[in-house]
Structure formats: C-alpha cells, structure tokens
Amino acid sequence: MSTQGARTRGKMNNAFGPMDRAKLSGTIRALVERRDRLLGPAYRLFYRNPIEVSRGSGVILYDSEGRDYLDAYNNVVSVGHAHPRVVDAVSRQMSILCTHTRYIQHGILSYAEQLLGTFTGRIGATGHAMFTCTGSEANDLALRIAEHYTGNLGVIVTAEAYHGNSHRTAGISPALGENSPLGQWVRTIPTPDSYRITEDCLPQWFADQVALQIADLKRHGQGVAAFIVDSLFSSDGIYSEPTTLLGPAIEVVRKEGGVFIADEVQCGFARTGDAMWGYQRHGVDPDIVTMGKPMGNGFPVAGITVAPEVVACFGHDIRYFNTFGGNTVAIAAAKATLDVIQAEGLLQNSRIVGAELKKQLQVLTGRYECVGDVRGQGLYLGVEIVQSRHTKTPDTRRATAIVNGLRERRVLISATGVQANILKIRPPLVFSLSDVDRLMEELRAVIAEVEAAG
C-alpha cells in the first residue's frame, strides 16, 4: 500500500478505484453491504469489482461459482495455497498438542536450528531466534531490542516504508498515509529511486540522506536506535538495484551507535531467487532480521533472528514471552513451509521463473509508451506505469485500469509506490513458466486496451 493510495482509498471501501455498486451482481452487492455493516469502515476490498474467493490450490484461487483466478499477488502462501505438506503438519500437530514456549519442546529447537542455518554473518554463526505471531509483532520486538541495546530512540525508515500496524510499527510506516501519524522519534529518507537517479550515485546519496537524519535526531536529543529497511523497498516501489546500496548507509548508522534491522517480511524466504534472504544480495551483516507473512504459508507465525550481543542485555533485563508466538502448531507450519522451500527447490524456481517473467515484462517497455520501467528480482517484480517514458511522470489512472482489467480477465496483481502507479507482481514461489504465459498474455491484452482508450 502507498501513501497516495491511502489518501485516495480512505474515501472508498475498496482499493484500486471506487466500486460502482449498481454494476455488481446482486449476490456480491449483498455481501459487500453485509461486510460493511459487520466489519466497519476500516476494512478495504481489492478491485472495483470485488471477488468472493471460496478455495485455493497452488497458484489458483476459485470463486464460489468455480471460476479460476491466477494469483500473482499473494506471497503469504509462499509455497502455494493449501499445500498438502503444510496442511498435514498443522493438522497432525493440532491433534497432538498446542501449547506455548515455556515447556521444553523439540519442535521449536529443531526449527530454530534449521532456520538459523539459512543465515550468514553473526546471526548464522551464533544468532538466536525469537518467535511472534505477525510481522508487525516481529518489527515491534526488534525496535524494543534496538532501543534497549543502544539507549537511543530514533528510527530511520524510507519515505514510503511499511513495517506493520501495531501502534509502534504504524509509527514507522509512512505508507499508511498522512492521516496515520509517525512517531516523533522517526525520520524518513527518500526512496532510492533507481528509475530516476543514476545507480552509480545511489549508494553515497543514500548514505548522505541517512547521515542528515541522524544529525537531526541527535540535535533533538534522541540519537539513532535503528535503521530498518526492506531490501526490495516493496512499498516504496520495488527497487532491487544496486546491491551496493545498503552498505555505506549501514556503516553511517553503526558509527553513530545504531543497529541495522533487515525487514525480511516481504523479501525473505527465497523470494528474490538470488538468496534465501533479501539482505544477502547486498552483502551486509544485519544486527536483527525480522520475518513474517510467508513463514507459515498462511498460518500466523513470525519472528526475528538476532546477533547474540544485541539481545543479551534485553534478555537479562526484560525477558520475552508471547502466548501464541512459537506455539507448537505454528512451529509445525513454519517447519513444513521451510522444508517445502528447500525440498522443492523453490529458491531456484524463483530465480528461473522470475528471470523469464522479468525478461518478458521488459519487452513491454519497447512496445507500450505507458510502460516506463521493469524492476525487481526473482518472483517480486514491479512495472512502473507512466504518462510517457520521456517525462517519467507517474500514471496512477492507467495503473489502476490495468490492475482492474487483469482482474476482469481473472489474473490478480496489485499496485504500490507513492502514486500507486507501479504494478506489483508477487506470486507464490511455485509459480511456473506456464503461469508466466497466462499472466503475460492477459497483461499484453489489457495494456493494449488501456493505451487504446487513451
């Protein structure tokens, strides 16, 4: 979600344009009205013509009438909707025991060992794992640890970052929009827009932006506790290059006593195809890594991994317990999901299928004037829609029309960025080359229609 999207959508009850209720089927209209009454005004639906989903399998969602929709959006079910191995693991564990982490359990130890084995640097060598229920909780916990370790309060984020919806993490999430207040201890730096800023200049420019905000925090007596980044800059508009971007900025933060938190909620678990974790593409060594969304393939499980020296005093002084975080069923879901990623070669699949999809998307930049840029990595790609490639002016109207046009052709994507003009393509990791063919066939048709309409 983006700031512009939040500003616009706050007056609607769905994303990607206002619903024309008169055009909805009687059944859908009745469900929308019932939903509004029961769930209230804060919830949003996708698309001008909302979809009622009834079941899912792999990369396909089905509505109540049995129509199939290609899901090129949902990374939460990273190994596919209703993956039998995850379903079986959750069902079996629930039939045996569901309890918290204050009893000795073999499952959580085995999973923590397996998970930590996927990391590099200090965390991979001697790090600890701590478990929560959501990515918001994970980022909240990471901030608490960072503040305790550094003795500072200041947090630096990018201009359109999204890091959660708890009180604390909403306060570091500019993407929630101008009506959602940021913390007074938060400073934002501009999006590292590789489409408009020369990539060679970006690392030093980015580090300079961080240094400016640290100076302002220090002037106000807060100092810097943490610099937190999603290394694909998902809500900012999906910027995967250059991979030299983060190093200089992290060096500036550490020189001033802060820690680096790698938010892997969206870009982790093999999403980029290059590495298990997004930060690994940048060759950096985070102090804390946060995880969520795809960790349990839809079952609520999340957590952090942390360098031992960073959490030592926090563990001694404050301790940590979460009633449901790391419960036996959640761990069963998480372990089954990681097992599938590793056993089914989904890191490699993300790399191969993502590269083919990106190649076909890049062809569109030479064919359609409104397709300005294609970027991203693995199975997380962005297509920037512009008024013209010469001006690079964002075109929210066309992007919205493309997202809704694909929905009518039963292909599901989203949009991101400050103007909500960047198509967000983020399918489950089991997306195949034949799925790429279906997506591209429909996308080409929709873009042609949108351009012809002017």
C-alpha positions as a printed Julia matrix, in Angstrom:
454×3 Matrix{Float64}:
   0.0     0.0     0.0
   1.21    3.54   -0.62
   0.66    6.99    0.88
  -1.14    8.21   -2.22
  -3.19    5.05   -2.23
  -4.1     5.55    1.42
  -5.1     9.18    0.83
  -7.29    8.21   -2.1
  -8.71    4.99   -0.75
  -9.65    6.46    2.6
 -12.82    7.76    0.93
 -13.72    4.37   -0.55
 -14.39    0.9     0.73
 -12.04   -0.8    -1.73
  -8.61   -0.44   -3.3
  -7.89    0.3    -6.97
 -10.78    2.64   -7.67
 -14.32    3.2    -6.42
 -16.89    0.44   -6.66
 -19.91    1.05   -8.87
 -22.37   -0.89   -6.76
 -25.04   -0.71   -9.42
 -22.82   -2.85  -11.68
 -22.13   -5.53   -9.08
 -24.08   -8.76   -9.18
 -26.87   -8.97   -6.64
 -25.01  -11.6    -4.63
 -21.75   -9.64   -4.46
 -23.55   -6.37   -3.69
 -25.38   -8.01   -0.79
 -22.11   -9.45    0.56
 -20.38   -6.07    0.31
 -23.21   -4.39    2.21
 -23.19   -7.13    4.86
 -19.42   -6.82    5.17
 -19.62   -3.04    5.6
 -22.2    -3.44    8.34
 -20.39   -6.17   10.26
 -16.72   -5.23    9.81
 -17.0    -1.46    9.7
 -15.29    1.23    7.63
 -11.61    0.43    8.26
 -11.51   -2.68    6.07
 -10.79   -2.45    2.34
 -11.58   -4.75   -0.56
  -9.47   -5.2    -3.68
 -10.69   -4.17   -7.13
 -13.63   -2.17   -8.44
 -15.42   -5.47   -8.89
 -14.57   -7.39   -5.69
 -14.03  -11.14   -5.75
 -15.57  -13.67   -3.4
 -12.96  -16.41   -3.02
 -14.01  -19.82   -1.77
 -10.9   -22.01   -2.06
  -7.35  -22.12   -3.38
  -4.83  -24.61   -4.73
  -1.26  -23.83   -5.71
  -1.31  -20.51   -7.59
  -5.04  -20.62   -8.3
  -7.93  -19.1    -6.37
 -11.53  -20.09   -7.08
 -14.69  -18.08   -6.56
 -17.98  -19.51   -5.36
 -19.02  -20.3    -8.93
 -15.85  -22.28   -9.63
 -14.09  -19.7   -11.83
 -10.32  -19.83  -11.53
  -8.08  -16.8   -10.89
  -4.32  -16.8   -11.41
  -2.88  -15.49   -8.15
   0.15  -13.34   -8.97
  -0.13  -11.32   -5.77
  -0.18  -13.44   -2.6
   3.26  -14.09   -1.14
   1.78  -15.15    2.22
   1.05  -18.61    0.82
   4.61  -18.78   -0.44
   4.58  -22.49   -1.26
   1.09  -22.31   -2.76
  -2.47  -22.27   -1.47
  -3.36  -25.33    0.63
  -0.01  -27.05    0.19
  -0.68  -30.63    1.41
   2.56  -30.9     3.37
   1.79  -27.78    5.42
  -1.87  -28.73    5.84
  -0.85  -32.18    7.1
   1.78  -30.8     9.51
  -0.67  -28.34   11.08
  -3.46  -30.91   11.32
  -1.25  -33.58   12.87
   0.28  -31.21   15.43
  -3.1   -29.76   16.4
  -4.35  -33.3    17.07
  -1.39  -33.93   19.39
  -0.64  -30.71   21.28
  -0.86  -26.94   21.01
   0.98  -25.12   23.77
   3.41  -22.28   24.43
   7.2   -21.97   24.68
   7.55  -22.28   28.46
   7.73  -26.04   28.19
  10.65  -27.83   26.56
   9.62  -28.72   23.01
  11.82  -30.48   20.44
   9.99  -28.92   17.5
  10.92  -25.31   18.19
  14.56  -26.25   18.74
  14.78  -28.24   15.51
  13.14  -25.46   13.54
  15.29  -22.71   15.09
  18.4   -24.7    14.21
  17.21  -25.22   10.63
  16.17  -21.57   10.24
  19.39  -20.12   11.65
  21.29  -22.33    9.24
  19.95  -20.28    6.34
  21.56  -17.06    7.61
  25.02  -15.64    7.08
  27.21  -13.44    9.25
  26.95  -13.27   13.03
  23.34  -14.45   13.06
  24.19  -17.54   11.05
  27.18  -18.31   13.27
  25.87  -17.69   16.79
  22.48  -15.97   16.49
  19.22  -16.59   18.33
  15.64  -16.98   17.06
  12.61  -15.47   18.82
   9.04  -16.07   17.69
   5.94  -13.9    17.36
   2.59  -14.24   15.58
   2.85  -11.46   12.98
   5.43   -9.39   11.14
   4.16   -6.32   12.98
   4.96   -8.0    16.29
   8.36   -9.04   14.96
   9.25   -5.48   13.99
   7.86   -4.19   17.28
  10.1    -6.6    19.19
  13.1    -5.68   17.06
  12.59   -2.0    17.86
  12.35   -2.71   21.6
  15.61   -4.66   21.49
  17.34   -1.96   19.43
  16.27    0.79   21.83
  17.41   -1.19   24.87
  20.75   -2.1    23.27
  21.6     1.41   22.06
  19.93    3.56   24.7
  18.54    5.67   21.85
  15.04    6.16   20.44
  15.45    7.39   16.86
  14.44    5.2    13.94
  15.16    5.88   10.26
  12.92    4.47    7.52
  12.33    5.14    3.84
   9.67    7.6     2.71
   7.04    5.0     1.76
   8.03    2.17    4.1
   5.53   -0.23    5.62
   6.68   -2.12    8.7
   3.45   -3.06   10.47
   0.17   -2.0    12.02
   0.79   -2.16   15.76
   0.95    1.22   17.47
   4.74    1.23   17.43
   5.2    -0.12   13.9
   2.44    2.05   12.42
   4.54    4.91   13.77
   7.4     3.88   11.44
   5.16    3.15    8.44
   4.71    6.23    6.23
   2.89    4.03    3.69
  -0.19    4.1     5.93
  -0.78    7.66    4.76
  -0.75   11.2     6.08
  -3.64   10.53    8.48
  -1.61    7.87   10.29
   0.88    9.76   12.48
   4.57    8.9    12.55
   6.41    8.82   15.85
   8.27   11.97   16.84
  11.35    9.75   17.08
  11.05    8.71   13.41
  12.87   10.26   10.46
  12.3     9.4     6.81
  14.76    9.33    3.93
  13.78    9.49    0.25
  13.05    6.39   -1.79
  16.19    5.11   -3.59
  14.54    5.59   -6.99
  16.83    3.8    -9.44
  14.49    4.77  -12.29
  15.21    8.46  -11.8
  18.59    8.53  -10.02
  21.71    7.09  -11.63
  22.54    3.81   -9.93
  26.24    4.67   -9.58
  25.28    7.7    -7.47
  22.71    5.98   -5.3
  24.87    4.35   -2.54
  26.62    7.58   -1.49
  23.44    9.64   -1.95
  21.52    7.16    0.21
  24.19    7.19    2.93
  24.18   11.0     2.9
  20.41   11.03    3.4
  20.77    8.74    6.42
  23.52   10.94    7.87
  21.32   14.03    7.57
  18.51   12.39    9.53
  20.85   11.07   12.21
  22.15   14.6    12.7
  18.58   15.84   13.15
  17.8    13.08   15.66
  20.9    13.93   17.66
  20.01   17.62   17.63
  16.69   16.7    19.22
  18.4    14.58   21.86
  17.2    11.18   20.66
  20.11    9.6    18.8
  19.65    6.68   16.44
  18.5     3.29   17.69
  17.82    1.62   14.37
  17.81    1.88   10.61
  15.15   -0.53    9.32
  14.84   -1.45    5.66
  13.02   -3.91    3.44
  15.81   -4.52    0.92
  13.39   -4.7    -2.02
  11.77   -1.44   -0.91
   8.41   -3.08   -1.54
   6.11   -0.23   -0.53
   8.41    2.43   -1.96
   8.01    0.97   -5.44
  10.18   -2.2    -5.62
  13.82   -1.21   -6.11
  16.23   -4.16   -6.21
  19.33   -2.43   -7.56
  22.08   -1.56   -6.95
  23.08   -4.21   -4.44
  25.8    -1.86   -3.2
  23.12    0.47   -1.83
  22.85   -0.57    1.81
  26.48   -0.99    2.87
  27.51    2.67    3.15
  24.27    3.66    4.91
  24.64    0.88    7.48
  28.22    1.98    8.14
  26.96    5.51    8.92
  24.3     4.13   11.3
  26.72    1.91   13.21
  29.27    4.7    13.54
  26.57    6.64   15.42
  25.71    3.71   17.68
  22.6     2.4    15.89
  21.74   -1.07   14.66
  20.58   -2.32   11.29
  17.28   -4.21   11.15
  16.64   -6.13    7.93
  12.88   -6.39    7.47
  12.53   -9.66    5.54
   8.76   -9.96    5.98
   8.17   -9.42    2.26
  11.56  -10.05    0.64
  12.69  -13.12    2.57
  12.22  -16.88    2.31
  13.66  -17.31   -1.23
  11.56  -14.52   -2.73
  14.39  -12.89   -4.7
  15.71  -16.13   -6.2
  19.29  -14.99   -5.54
  19.41  -15.86   -1.86
  17.18  -17.03    0.93
  17.15  -13.52    2.41
  16.94  -10.2     0.62
  19.73   -8.6     2.67
  22.16  -11.29    1.47
  22.02   -9.82   -2.04
  23.6    -6.66   -0.58
  26.43   -8.48    1.19
  25.63   -6.9     4.56
  25.5    -8.33    8.09
  22.33   -7.22    9.94
  22.05   -7.0    13.7
  18.4    -8.13   13.66
  16.33   -9.78   10.94
  12.52   -9.77   11.08
  10.25  -12.31    9.38
   6.54  -12.85    8.91
   3.95  -13.2     6.1
   5.18  -16.31    4.19
   6.77  -18.02    7.18
   3.88  -20.43    7.85
   2.24  -20.42    4.41
  -0.79  -18.62    5.78
  -0.65  -19.84    9.37
   0.14  -16.9    11.71
   3.79  -17.3    12.63
   6.59  -14.74   12.54
   9.75  -13.87   14.39
  13.21  -12.41   14.5
  16.76  -13.65   14.41
  19.3   -11.56   16.27
  23.03  -11.35   16.92
  23.72  -12.55   20.5
  25.41   -9.37   21.75
  22.46   -7.24   20.63
  19.88   -9.18   22.67
  22.0   -10.14   25.69
  21.06   -7.24   27.99
  17.46   -7.18   26.8
  17.12  -10.85   27.69
  18.62  -10.27   31.11
  16.73   -7.09   31.97
  13.34   -7.57   30.34
  12.86  -11.17   29.18
  10.34  -12.1    26.5
   7.23  -14.25   26.28
   4.44  -14.44   23.72
   1.49  -16.72   24.48
   0.96  -17.78   20.9
   4.33  -16.87   19.39
   6.25  -20.07   18.71
   3.43  -22.36   19.8
   3.74  -25.96   18.68
   1.25  -25.72   15.82
   2.78  -22.5    14.49
   6.22  -24.09   14.53
   4.87  -27.14   12.69
   3.53  -24.84    9.97
   6.8   -22.92    9.78
   8.95  -26.03    9.61
   6.79  -27.63    6.92
   6.95  -24.43    4.88
  10.74  -24.2     5.11
  11.02  -27.91    4.34
   8.99  -27.41    1.15
  11.06  -24.39    0.08
  14.23  -26.44    0.45
  12.98  -29.83   -0.79
  11.13  -28.5    -3.84
  13.93  -26.17   -4.92
  11.78  -23.04   -4.7
  14.78  -20.71   -4.43
  15.9   -21.95   -7.84
  12.34  -21.81   -9.16
  12.04  -18.2    -8.06
  15.27  -17.38   -9.86
  14.44  -19.19  -13.12
  10.75  -18.33  -13.43
  11.31  -14.79  -12.15
  14.05  -14.19  -14.72
  11.78  -15.33  -17.56
   8.9   -13.2   -16.32
  11.16  -10.17  -15.97
  12.53  -10.69  -19.48
   9.04  -10.8   -20.97
   7.96   -7.76  -18.97
  10.98   -5.8   -20.19
   9.84   -6.35  -23.78
   6.79   -4.24  -22.93
   8.95   -1.14  -22.36
   9.71   -1.02  -26.08
   6.15   -1.72  -27.13
   3.96    0.49  -24.95
   4.6     4.13  -24.11
   3.0     3.78  -20.67
   5.45    1.07  -19.52
   8.35    3.06  -18.15
  10.44    0.63  -16.14
  10.6    -3.01  -15.08
  12.5    -3.87  -11.9
  12.7    -6.28   -9.02
  14.22   -9.7    -8.55
  13.02  -13.29   -8.55
   9.29  -13.51   -8.03
   8.88   -9.95   -6.82
   8.67   -7.59   -9.77
   7.44   -4.07  -10.37
   6.29   -2.41  -13.6
   6.18    1.38  -13.45
   3.31    2.89  -15.43
   3.98    6.44  -16.65
   2.35    9.06  -18.82
   5.35    8.89  -21.13
   8.79    7.33  -20.99
  10.31   10.74  -21.75
   8.83   12.57  -18.76
   8.64    9.55  -16.43
   5.55   11.13  -14.86
   3.63    8.53  -12.8
   0.27    7.5   -14.25
  -1.98    6.27  -11.43
  -5.08    6.2   -13.63
  -3.6     3.78  -16.16
  -2.07    1.58  -13.45
  -5.45    1.32  -11.74
  -7.1     0.46  -15.05
  -4.52   -2.28  -15.71
  -4.96   -3.85  -12.26
  -8.75   -3.87  -12.66
  -8.54   -5.01  -16.28
  -6.47   -8.02  -15.25
  -8.95   -8.82  -12.51
 -11.72   -9.0   -15.14
  -9.53  -11.48  -17.02
  -9.07  -13.44  -13.78
  -5.44  -12.53  -13.14
  -4.7   -10.95   -9.76
  -1.94   -8.41   -9.1
  -1.65   -5.23   -7.02
  -0.01   -1.8    -7.18
   2.47    0.07   -5.0
   4.54    3.26   -4.74
   3.7     6.77   -3.58
   1.39    7.29   -6.57
   0.18    3.67   -6.65
   1.38    3.55  -10.27
   3.73    0.57  -10.03
   2.24   -2.81  -10.83
   3.21   -5.25   -8.07
   3.66   -8.83   -9.24
   4.42  -11.13   -6.3
   3.08  -14.65   -6.83
   3.63  -17.76   -4.71
   7.06  -19.33   -5.15
   5.52  -22.28   -7.03
   4.65  -20.02   -9.99
   5.54  -21.85  -13.2
   6.56  -20.92  -16.75
   3.05  -21.77  -17.95
   1.7   -19.36  -15.33
   4.02  -16.71  -16.77
   2.49  -17.36  -20.2
  -1.04  -16.84  -18.89
  -0.08  -13.7   -16.98
   1.74  -12.16  -19.95
  -1.0   -12.97  -22.45
  -3.58  -11.18  -20.36
  -1.27   -8.32  -19.39
  -0.4    -7.54  -23.01
  -4.08   -7.5   -23.91
  -5.03   -5.24  -21.03
  -2.2    -2.74  -21.61
  -3.14   -2.55  -25.3
  -6.73   -1.82  -24.33
  -5.72    0.82  -21.79
  -3.37    2.57  -24.25
  -6.0     2.5   -26.99
  -8.5     4.11  -24.63
  -6.07    7.0   -24.08
